[in-house]
Amino acid sequence: METKTFYLQLDQENIVRDVIEMPYKGYVPLDLPLPLPVGINAGWYRCDYVEGTITLDEDLRNRDISVIIERERKQAEDALLNELIERGVL
């Protein structure tokens, strides 16, 4: 498996917040397998720096997806309500 050294910005809970390809202050180097997983910098992955691994945190991902779905639902409701108002139905 091909790997490459990336530099990760981690928060206090070791959640990956950013991944870059060059050293940068405050970022930690980690050899990761290629290709990087989708969503690696979306706040869904935790880093175990001692083990040198990243792991998808399903709870974080599902929470974010739920927020996105709710936001999309609300936007659709608002658009429908505005259209009904414009047509004089409400």
mmCIF file of the C-alpha atoms, coordinates in Angstrom:
data_MODEL
# 
_entry.id   MODEL 
# 
loop_
_atom_site.group_PDB 
_atom_site.id 
_atom_site.type_symbol 
_atom_site.label_atom_id 
_atom_site.label_alt_id 
_atom_site.label_comp_id 
_atom_site.label_asym_id 
_atom_site.label_entity_id 
_atom_site.label_seq_id 
_atom_site.pdbx_PDB_ins_code 
_atom_site.Cartn_x 
_atom_site.Cartn_y 
_atom_site.Cartn_z 
_atom_site.occupancy 
_atom_site.B_iso_or_equiv 
_atom_site.pdbx_formal_charge 
_atom_site.auth_seq_id 
_atom_site.auth_comp_id 
_atom_site.auth_asym_id 
_atom_site.auth_atom_id 
_atom_site.pdbx_PDB_model_num 
ATOM 1  C CA . MET A 1 1  ? 0.000   0.000  0.000  1.00 0.00 ? 1  MET A CA 1 
ATOM 2  C CA . GLU A 1 2  ? 1.382   3.354  -1.028 1.00 0.00 ? 2  GLU A CA 1 
ATOM 3  C CA . THR A 1 3  ? 1.617   5.992  1.705  1.00 0.00 ? 3  THR A CA 1 
ATOM 4  C CA . LYS A 1 4  ? 2.530   9.636  1.821  1.00 0.00 ? 4  LYS A CA 1 
ATOM 5  C CA . THR A 1 5  ? 3.373   12.026 4.628  1.00 0.00 ? 5  THR A CA 1 
ATOM 6  C CA . PHE A 1 6  ? 0.620   14.535 5.261  1.00 0.00 ? 6  PHE A CA 1 
ATOM 7  C CA . TYR A 1 7  ? 0.353   17.198 7.933  1.00 0.00 ? 7  TYR A CA 1 
ATOM 8  C CA . LEU A 1 8  ? -2.782  17.205 10.042 1.00 0.00 ? 8  LEU A CA 1 
ATOM 9  C CA . GLN A 1 9  ? -4.387  19.926 12.096 1.00 0.00 ? 9  GLN A CA 1 
ATOM 10 C CA . LEU A 1 10 ? -6.063  18.293 15.083 1.00 0.00 ? 10 LEU A CA 1 
ATOM 11 C CA . ASP A 1 11 ? -8.425  19.779 17.634 1.00 0.00 ? 11 ASP A CA 1 
ATOM 12 C CA . GLN A 1 12 ? -8.373  19.038 21.385 1.00 0.00 ? 12 GLN A CA 1 
ATOM 13 C CA . GLU A 1 13 ? -10.244 15.756 20.815 1.00 0.00 ? 13 GLU A CA 1 
ATOM 14 C CA . ASN A 1 14 ? -7.820  14.654 18.060 1.00 0.00 ? 14 ASN A CA 1 
ATOM 15 C CA . ILE A 1 15 ? -10.426 15.243 15.379 1.00 0.00 ? 15 ILE A CA 1 
ATOM 16 C CA . VAL A 1 16 ? -8.807  15.963 12.019 1.00 0.00 ? 16 VAL A CA 1 
ATOM 17 C CA . ARG A 1 17 ? -9.725  19.503 10.947 1.00 0.00 ? 17 ARG A CA 1 
ATOM 18 C CA . ASP A 1 18 ? -7.334  20.024 8.039  1.00 0.00 ? 18 ASP A CA 1 
ATOM 19 C CA . VAL A 1 19 ? -4.843  18.040 5.966  1.00 0.00 ? 19 VAL A CA 1 
ATOM 20 C CA . ILE A 1 20 ? -2.046  19.586 3.926  1.00 0.00 ? 20 ILE A CA 1 
ATOM 21 C CA . GLU A 1 21 ? 0.994   18.286 2.052  1.00 0.00 ? 21 GLU A CA 1 
ATOM 22 C CA . MET A 1 22 ? 3.709   20.507 3.533  1.00 0.00 ? 22 MET A CA 1 
ATOM 23 C CA . PRO A 1 23 ? 4.939   21.180 7.062  1.00 0.00 ? 23 PRO A CA 1 
ATOM 24 C CA . TYR A 1 24 ? 3.133   23.962 8.864  1.00 0.00 ? 24 TYR A CA 1 
ATOM 25 C CA . LYS A 1 25 ? 3.236   25.254 12.426 1.00 0.00 ? 25 LYS A CA 1 
ATOM 26 C CA . GLY A 1 26 ? 0.804   23.386 14.659 1.00 0.00 ? 26 GLY A CA 1 
ATOM 27 C CA . TYR A 1 27 ? 0.227   20.547 12.184 1.00 0.00 ? 27 TYR A CA 1 
ATOM 28 C CA . VAL A 1 28 ? 1.465   17.021 12.948 1.00 0.00 ? 28 VAL A CA 1 
ATOM 29 C CA . PRO A 1 29 ? 3.069   14.778 10.332 1.00 0.00 ? 29 PRO A CA 1 
ATOM 30 C CA . LEU A 1 30 ? 1.511   11.398 9.673  1.00 0.00 ? 30 LEU A CA 1 
ATOM 31 C CA . ASP A 1 31 ? 2.088   8.801  6.959  1.00 0.00 ? 31 ASP A CA 1 
ATOM 32 C CA . LEU A 1 32 ? -1.302  7.959  5.488  1.00 0.00 ? 32 LEU A CA 1 
ATOM 33 C CA . PRO A 1 33 ? -2.314  5.453  2.827  1.00 0.00 ? 33 PRO A CA 1 
ATOM 34 C CA . LEU A 1 34 ? -3.342  6.766  -0.561 1.00 0.00 ? 34 LEU A CA 1 
ATOM 35 C CA . PRO A 1 35 ? -5.858  7.759  -1.640 1.00 0.00 ? 35 PRO A CA 1 
ATOM 36 C CA . LEU A 1 36 ? -7.026  9.737  1.373  1.00 0.00 ? 36 LEU A CA 1 
ATOM 37 C CA . PRO A 1 37 ? -10.559 8.921  2.457  1.00 0.00 ? 37 PRO A CA 1 
ATOM 38 C CA . VAL A 1 38 ? -13.401 11.174 1.396  1.00 0.00 ? 38 VAL A CA 1 
ATOM 39 C CA . GLY A 1 39 ? -14.280 13.578 4.197  1.00 0.00 ? 39 GLY A CA 1 
ATOM 40 C CA . ILE A 1 40 ? -10.912 13.400 5.934  1.00 0.00 ? 40 ILE A CA 1 
ATOM 41 C CA . ASN A 1 41 ? -11.004 17.150 6.629  1.00 0.00 ? 41 ASN A CA 1 
ATOM 42 C CA . ALA A 1 42 ? -14.756 17.304 7.241  1.00 0.00 ? 42 ALA A CA 1 
ATOM 43 C CA . GLY A 1 43 ? -14.369 16.680 10.961 1.00 0.00 ? 43 GLY A CA 1 
ATOM 44 C CA . TRP A 1 44 ? -15.390 13.014 10.784 1.00 0.00 ? 44 TRP A CA 1 
ATOM 45 C CA . TYR A 1 45 ? -12.001 11.405 11.456 1.00 0.00 ? 45 TYR A CA 1 
ATOM 46 C CA . ARG A 1 46 ? -10.081 10.973 14.679 1.00 0.00 ? 46 ARG A CA 1 
ATOM 47 C CA . CYS A 1 47 ? -6.322  10.623 14.759 1.00 0.00 ? 47 CYS A CA 1 
ATOM 48 C CA . ASP A 1 48 ? -4.464  8.176  16.965 1.00 0.00 ? 48 ASP A CA 1 
ATOM 49 C CA . TYR A 1 49 ? -1.045  9.725  16.633 1.00 0.00 ? 49 TYR A CA 1 
ATOM 50 C CA . VAL A 1 50 ? 0.615   7.025  18.753 1.00 0.00 ? 50 VAL A CA 1 
ATOM 51 C CA . GLU A 1 51 ? -0.705  4.270  16.469 1.00 0.00 ? 51 GLU A CA 1 
ATOM 52 C CA . GLY A 1 52 ? -0.285  6.441  13.376 1.00 0.00 ? 52 GLY A CA 1 
ATOM 53 C CA . THR A 1 53 ? -3.867  5.919  12.223 1.00 0.00 ? 53 THR A CA 1 
ATOM 54 C CA . ILE A 1 54 ? -7.001  7.839  11.446 1.00 0.00 ? 54 ILE A CA 1 
ATOM 55 C CA . THR A 1 55 ? -10.435 6.369  12.032 1.00 0.00 ? 55 THR A CA 1 
ATOM 56 C CA . LEU A 1 56 ? -13.847 7.402  10.805 1.00 0.00 ? 56 LEU A CA 1 
ATOM 57 C CA . ASP A 1 57 ? -16.034 8.424  13.749 1.00 0.00 ? 57 ASP A CA 1 
ATOM 58 C CA . GLU A 1 58 ? -19.506 7.333  12.633 1.00 0.00 ? 58 GLU A CA 1 
ATOM 59 C CA . ASP A 1 59 ? -21.212 9.410  15.350 1.00 0.00 ? 59 ASP A CA 1 
ATOM 60 C CA . LEU A 1 60 ? -19.553 12.618 14.130 1.00 0.00 ? 60 LEU A CA 1 
ATOM 61 C CA . ARG A 1 61 ? -20.429 11.858 10.511 1.00 0.00 ? 61 ARG A CA 1 
ATOM 62 C CA . ASN A 1 62 ? -24.034 10.946 11.255 1.00 0.00 ? 62 ASN A CA 1 
ATOM 63 C CA . ARG A 1 63 ? -24.506 14.069 13.377 1.00 0.00 ? 63 ARG A CA 1 
ATOM 64 C CA . ASP A 1 64 ? -23.207 16.279 10.570 1.00 0.00 ? 64 ASP A CA 1 
ATOM 65 C CA . ILE A 1 65 ? -25.362 14.516 7.987  1.00 0.00 ? 65 ILE A CA 1 
ATOM 66 C CA . SER A 1 66 ? -28.435 14.973 10.198 1.00 0.00 ? 66 SER A CA 1 
ATOM 67 C CA . VAL A 1 67 ? -27.710 18.702 10.468 1.00 0.00 ? 67 VAL A CA 1 
ATOM 68 C CA . ILE A 1 68 ? -27.344 18.968 6.679  1.00 0.00 ? 68 ILE A CA 1 
ATOM 69 C CA . ILE A 1 69 ? -30.595 17.078 6.060  1.00 0.00 ? 69 ILE A CA 1 
ATOM 70 C CA . GLU A 1 70 ? -32.480 19.275 8.533  1.00 0.00 ? 70 GLU A CA 1 
ATOM 71 C CA . ARG A 1 71 ? -31.050 22.448 6.963  1.00 0.00 ? 71 ARG A CA 1 
ATOM 72 C CA . GLU A 1 72 ? -32.052 21.255 3.455  1.00 0.00 ? 72 GLU A CA 1 
ATOM 73 C CA . ARG A 1 73 ? -35.556 20.366 4.699  1.00 0.00 ? 73 ARG A CA 1 
ATOM 74 C CA . LYS A 1 74 ? -35.958 23.811 6.266  1.00 0.00 ? 74 LYS A CA 1 
ATOM 75 C CA . GLN A 1 75 ? -34.778 25.547 3.084  1.00 0.00 ? 75 GLN A CA 1 
ATOM 76 C CA . ALA A 1 76 ? -37.260 23.522 1.007  1.00 0.00 ? 76 ALA A CA 1 
ATOM 77 C CA . GLU A 1 77 ? -40.094 24.399 3.404  1.00 0.00 ? 77 GLU A CA 1 
ATOM 78 C CA . ASP A 1 78 ? -39.173 28.090 3.278  1.00 0.00 ? 78 ASP A CA 1 
ATOM 79 C CA . ALA A 1 79 ? -39.037 28.060 -0.532 1.00 0.00 ? 79 ALA A CA 1 
ATOM 80 C CA . LEU A 1 80 ? -42.448 26.396 -0.739 1.00 0.00 ? 80 LEU A CA 1 
ATOM 81 C CA . LEU A 1 81 ? -43.955 28.830 1.770  1.00 0.00 ? 81 LEU A CA 1 
ATOM 82 C CA . ASN A 1 82 ? -42.550 31.818 -0.161 1.00 0.00 ? 82 ASN A CA 1 
ATOM 83 C CA . GLU A 1 83 ? -43.965 30.466 -3.418 1.00 0.00 ? 83 GLU A CA 1 
ATOM 84 C CA . LEU A 1 84 ? -47.405 29.967 -1.860 1.00 0.00 ? 84 LEU A CA 1 
ATOM 85 C CA . ILE A 1 85 ? -47.313 33.527 -0.485 1.00 0.00 ? 85 ILE A CA 1 
ATOM 86 C CA . GLU A 1 86 ? -46.242 34.952 -3.879 1.00 0.00 ? 86 GLU A CA 1 
ATOM 87 C CA . ARG A 1 87 ? -49.124 33.119 -5.606 1.00 0.00 ? 87 ARG A CA 1 
ATOM 88 C CA . GLY A 1 88 ? -51.572 34.481 -3.046 1.00 0.00 ? 88 GLY A CA 1 
ATOM 89 C CA . VAL A 1 89 ? -52.502 31.050 -1.749 1.00 0.00 ? 89 VAL A CA 1 
ATOM 90 C CA . LEU A 1 90 ? -51.547 32.059 1.780  1.00 0.00 ? 90 LEU A CA 1 
# 
